[in-house]
């Protein structure tokens, strides 16, 4: 395998650029040609491929987002869109594809893999909701940002004897909510996976101020 391509798709996550840099430099070290696909699967269908060299990924490791860009692509969800993607890859002599992204992106990667095209998926989502991954790219940064916000809110809550509701991302996965609840000590915590506890919320909300330091 001498020519490979990579793309980032779906929502951006902290660490995507570090993954891009590692893939490009490792590929070049192994003697492969590495191509970046701009704007995710939409860029793949538009044949927006650019060769990547070591200098192209220099100085990006500390940057947020993704230097390759990302975009939603409803067309790729169709059978025709997937066949078009395969034609573009084969016309450009690409022998393997690396997909950096979350649930939707890896669903697209699986669709190409099922059509006998070599694909590698790199789990990258702050939701941490990909099966088989202990922790995905971006989730640690997202958790630490949530904890910073909670720490600041606790100071204001204590000063004004108020309670705050903190909502974090995660879609159908409660990892961020659970970990922020454990580390940040807000009370109580809930997530989409705990649907049966919704009836308890009115009673729980009455106890939100428990533990809040009250000024004299």
N, C-alpha and C positions, 0 to 999 in steps of 0.2 A: 504494500500500500504506500504509494509515493505522493499522492495528492489528496489532502483532506480539507474540509471546510468546517467552520464553526459559526454558530449564530446564537444570539440571545433573544429570548422571546417572552412575551407576557409582561407582568409587572417587574420593574427593576428591583434589585436587592443589593445591599452593601456586600462587596466581595466579588461581584461579577467581573469587574476589571482585573482583579487579581487572578481569577480563573482564566480569563482570556490570555493574560500575560504568561501564565504557567503553561497553557496548552500550546501557544505559539512557540515559546522558547524550547519547550520539550520536543515539539515536532521538528523544529529546525535542527536541534541537536541530533535527532535520529535521521537526518537527511531527507526529511519530507518537505514538500511544498505545502504551505498553509494559507488558506484563503478565508477572509472574513466576509460574512454575508450581512449587509447592513439592513436594519429594520426588520429583523426576524423572518418569519415565514413569508411575510409580504414581500420582503426584499428578495427572498429566494425565488418566488414566482416572477418577480420583475428582473431576475438575473442580475442583481446588484451585488456582484462579487468583486472583492479587491484582494490582491496579494498582501500578505502581512510579513514583515521582516522584524528582526529584533528591535530595531530603532522605532518601529511603528507602535510598539507596546512599551516603550521606555517611559517612565514617569507617570504611569497610569494606576499603579498598584494602590495608591492612597486616595484615589478619586472615587466618588460615589457614582451611582448609576451605571451605565454601560456605554463605552465609547463606540460600540457598533450600533447603538440605537435599538429600539424595540417598537413593535406595533402589533395591534390585533389584526387577524386575518381570517375573516369568515370564509373566504373562498377556499382556504386550505382545508377546511373541514369537509369539503365535498370530495367525492371520488375523482372528479375531473381535476380539481385543484391539486390533489396528491399525485395524480399521474403527470401533471404539468411539472410539478416539483422534481419528480424523478427524471423527466426529460431534460430539465435544466442542469441537473447534477451530472447526468451522463454526457450531455453535450459539452460540458466543461471538463470532462475527464476526472471528475471528483469521485474518489473511490470510497470515501467514508465521510460521515457527517457527525459533528458533535453539537448537541443541543443543550444550552445552558438555560434553565428556566424551571418553572414550577409545574403544577398539576396539568394545566392545559398544554404547556409546551411539551411535556413528556408524553402526553396523549398523542400529540402530533408525531413525536419521535417514534412512538410505538407503531403508529399507522404506516410509516415508511419502513420500519423494520419488518413488519408483517408482509411487506411487498419485496422482501429479500434484499433490501439495501442495508449495508452496515451502518448502524447508528449507535452512538454512545450518548447517554443522558447524564448531565451533571445537575444534581438536585440543587436548585437555587430559588428559595422562596422564604420570606419572613414568616409564613404561616406554619412551616414545619409540618406539612400535611402529606408528604410523599411516603407511600408505603415502602418499607425496606431501608429507609434512611433514619439513622439515629438523630442526626441534627443536620439541617440544610444550610447552605450558604446564605448569610444575611440574618438568620434568626437571632444569633447572639447579640449583634448590634442593635436590632429592634428591641430586644428584651432590656438591654442596658439603657436605651433611650426612654423606654417606658418607666423604668425604675427611677431615672433622673427626674422625670415629670412627677411621679408619685411622691418622691422625697420633697419636692418643692410644694406640692399641694398640701402635704401633711403639715408643713409649717404654717401655711395660711389657714388651714382648717383649725389648727390648734389656737391660732391667734384670735379667730372670729367665732369659735365654737360652732363651726359649720361642718357639714358632711358633703363630700364630693363623690360623684359617680365618674369612674374612669373607664373609658371604653378603648380597647386595643383591637388590632386587626387579628386575623386568624381564619376568617371564613368559617367553615364547619369544624375547624380544629381548635380545641381549647388550650393548646400548649402555651401560647403567650399569656393568656388570662391566668392559667394555673400557676405558671412560674412567677409571673408578676405578683400574684396573690401570695405565694409562699415567701418570696424575697422582699416584697414591698410592704407586706403585712396589712393590706387593706382588708376590711371585714364588712360583709361577706364577699365571696367571689362566685362568679357563675360563668358558664360558657354554653355554646350551642349544644354540646353533648349532654348537658344536664337539664334537658327540657322538663323532666318530671319535677324539678324543684321550683318551677315558675310560680306555683301556687304559694310557695313559702315566702316569696319576695315581699309582699305587704308586711308580713310579720318581721322579716329580716330588716327591712328598711327602717323600722322603728328602733333597731338596735345599732344603726350605723355609727352613732356617735360614741359607742362604748369604747373606752380606751383613749378618747380624745382629751388631751390635757386642757382643763378649763382654767382660765385666769381668775384670780380672786375678784 
